[in-house]
Amino acid sequence: GPMTEVFSARDRITERVVALKILKSEAMFDEISVTLLHREAEIGLRVVHPNLVRYISAETQKAPYYLVMERLPGESLAQRLRREKSLGLAHTLRIMTQIARALSVLHQVGYVHGDLKPENILSVDSLNAKLIDLGFAHQPGENVSLLGEGLILGTANYVAPEL
């Protein structure tokens, strides 16, 4: 995204391959970018579900700010749809059910994802999908104090029309 970069990295202690999300240098001193990464870390470390990317650790108190997440195989739903053009009904229902379960867990603790789109749904294998990128996740109304009245976060083509 415009504020972060994601790298594949190896944890020196566990030797596990992880995804490392780091604030770009130009975003390190931007209060909104730092706040969003901090919020993503809090939500990601708090909410655990098999269909939600797993957050392992984070540094949000001092630069460089970063998140460590499980490194997932597979491709985004957007990539898959570009390649296959459509999915069968049973497969579509399986993906949507799994993502709805992940969203339900977020909603149960008071959060909305904030950027639900095909690029943020990962097909990790032929049977399982995971919701990724909690960068815009928030509690309803929380962004008004952060951004100001009338401003929203999200991808324009996927933002709810009422926003």
Secondary structure in CASP SS format (residue, H / E / C, confidence):
PFRMAT SS
TARGET T0000
AUTHOR 0000-0000-0000
METHOD secondary structure of the structure
MODEL  1
G C 1.00
P C 1.00
M C 1.00
T E 1.00
E E 1.00
V E 1.00
F E 1.00
S E 1.00
A E 1.00
R E 1.00
D C 1.00
R C 1.00
I C 1.00
T C 1.00
E C 1.00
R C 1.00
V E 1.00
V E 1.00
A E 1.00
L E 1.00
K E 1.00
I E 1.00
L E 1.00
K C 1.00
S H 1.00
E H 1.00
A H 1.00
M C 1.00
F C 1.00
D C 1.00
E H 1.00
I H 1.00
S H 1.00
V H 1.00
T H 1.00
L H 1.00
L H 1.00
H H 1.00
R H 1.00
E H 1.00
A H 1.00
E H 1.00
I H 1.00
G H 1.00
L H 1.00
R H 1.00
V C 1.00
V C 1.00
H C 1.00
P C 1.00
N C 1.00
L E 1.00
V C 1.00
R C 1.00
Y E 1.00
I E 1.00
S E 1.00
A E 1.00
E E 1.00
T C 1.00
Q C 1.00
K C 1.00
A C 1.00
P C 1.00
Y C 1.00
Y E 1.00
L E 1.00
V E 1.00
M E 1.00
E E 1.00
R C 1.00
L C 1.00
P C 1.00
G C 1.00
E E 1.00
S E 1.00
L H 1.00
A H 1.00
Q H 1.00
R H 1.00
L H 1.00
R H 1.00
R H 1.00
E H 1.00
K C 1.00
S C 1.00
L C 1.00
G C 1.00
L H 1.00
A H 1.00
H H 1.00
T H 1.00
L H 1.00
R H 1.00
I H 1.00
M H 1.00
T H 1.00
Q H 1.00
I H 1.00
A H 1.00
R H 1.00
A H 1.00
L H 1.00
S H 1.00
V H 1.00
L H 1.00
H H 1.00
Q H 1.00
V C 1.00
G C 1.00
Y C 1.00
V E 1.00
H C 1.00
G C 1.00
D C 1.00
L C 1.00
K C 1.00
P H 1.00
E H 1.00
N H 1.00
I E 1.00
L E 1.00
S E 1.00
V C 1.00
D C 1.00
S C 1.00
L C 1.00
N C 1.00
A E 1.00
K E 1.00
L E 1.00
I C 1.00
D C 1.00
L C 1.00
G C 1.00
F C 1.00
A C 1.00
H E 1.00
Q C 1.00
P C 1.00
G C 1.00
E H 1.00
N H 1.00
V H 1.00
S H 1.00
L H 1.00
L H 1.00
G C 1.00
E C 1.00
G C 1.00
L C 1.00
I C 1.00
L C 1.00
G C 1.00
T C 1.00
A H 1.00
N H 1.00
Y H 1.00
V C 1.00
A C 1.00
P C 1.00
E C 1.00
L C 1.00
END
